[in-house]
Amino acid sequence: MGAAMAKADNRPQARPNEKTVRHVFAEQLYTGVGDEVRGNQLLTLEEGRIASLEPMDVGAVPPDVIRTSIAAPGFIDVQINGAADVLFNNDPTVGVIEKIAWGARQGGTAYILPTFITDAGDRYRSALAAVEEGLAMGVPGLLGVHLEGPFLSLQRPGIHPVRFIRPLETDDVEHLRAAQCPILLTVAPERQDHALLRQLAEAGITIFAGHSNATHEELLSAVDAGLSGATHLFNAQSPIAARAPGTVGTVLMHAGLRAGIIADGYHVHPQILAMASSLMGDRLFLVTDAMPTLAGEEPAFDLVGTRITLEDGRLTGPDGTLAGAHLAMDEAVRNAVAMMGVSVAQALRMASGNAAQALGLQDELGKLLLGYRAGMTCLSADLHAERVIVDGLVDDR
């Protein structure tokens, strides 16, 4: 059976570039519980968990303690295609996963689902194998895998190669259910046999709608089969019309559906970002949809045979189609505050706790409370990432 997200607890062992953190002092600690902020808190970490939180005067903090202006629950990115000049599709290996995780940490992300988009045949299986190996090795911050395709809509492919898009088949379902890693699977539900979707959901696989032309009725039918959310809301999805809510309208108003959203100001207009946040509240979470340019040096790369270039903050293919985002999670948090008009506490929940809920990890991640995994993002007062702690480990390269 496929591994459920909630069971992903492969805490890493320290590697040569990492060290174990024992104490962190935060001038402001956002617990992830509503808008709660605690001032001048000392966190003690033991065996990758939060062992205690207690107030401490600034003058009493020992010199060897990590200090930060803001400590927030470790950011979680469920949609990251690449970083540090590598792309998961181009080389689905543990080494590439580690580079992507490192690149994500530069923008404050502690935990990732490396994302493998539509590719030839059953090549997605190589991504599953790499993530299985990475989890067995204890790669820091690795939670599972996001497969965005190939089971998408031919009408709304975005940058995905149309020649490889196809429906789910029984053999796919058998392989996905047997995988030994947590899986987030993005599909166009209107193109799939819902009996197959139900088998995947019952195996613990999280199913989202994306690159979908589904009607309101088709999406509700998929919810009955186990679908629980949507990938990059508003992008490559059937929109709202006066007499047809489409995928977007259904997700916005259905209390049981969650969604990731790309808050870079290019994929979704700021006013629409604000609308989504107002309607969905904590059902909405931030994703980067980042590509190799995140924490990278090269301004262009190949994506399944298409040349992608970075210009003026946008990643596009030759025809101008958006191709992922040049976005770090701390920037997405700042954009959420500026564009959505949400509080800092809500923006931080959108970067962590809300995603943890979507993955069924709300009892492990997304909060800085006693007994939770010691994953945190340390930020400056103006919300720029300064350090990331993953299950009690810090990489200070």
Salt bridges, closest charged atoms under 4 A:
ASP9 OD2 - ARG11 NH1 2.85
ASP9 OD2 - ARG49 NH2 2.82
ASP9 OD1 - ARG373 NE 3.64
ASP35 OD1 - ARG349 NH1 3.16
GLU36 OE2 - ARG38 NE 3.16
GLU46 OE2 - ARG22 NH1 2.98
GLU98 OE2 - ARG15 NH1 1.99
ASP119 OD2 - ARG123 NH1 2.72
ASP122 OD2 - ARG125 NE 3.66
GLU148 OE2 - HIS160 NE2 3.34
GLU148 OE2 - HIS211 NE2 2.99
GLU148 OE2 - HIS232 NE2 3.10
ASP171 OD2 - ARG125 NH2 2.48
ASP172 OD2 - ARG166 NH1 2.75
ASP264 OD2 - HIS267 ND1 2.88
ASP282 OD2 - ARG349 NE 3.20
ASP302 OD1 - ARG307 NH1 3.46
ASP330 OD2 - ARG334 NH1 3.56
GLU364 OE1 - ARG49 NH2 2.87
ASP382 OD1 - HIS384 ND1 3.21
ASP391 OD2 - ARG373 NH2 3.00
ASP395 OD2 - ARG105 NH2 3.12
ASP395 OD2 - ARG397 NH2 2.60
ASP396 OD2 - LYS19 NZ 3.65
ASP396 OD1 - ARG387 NE 3.45
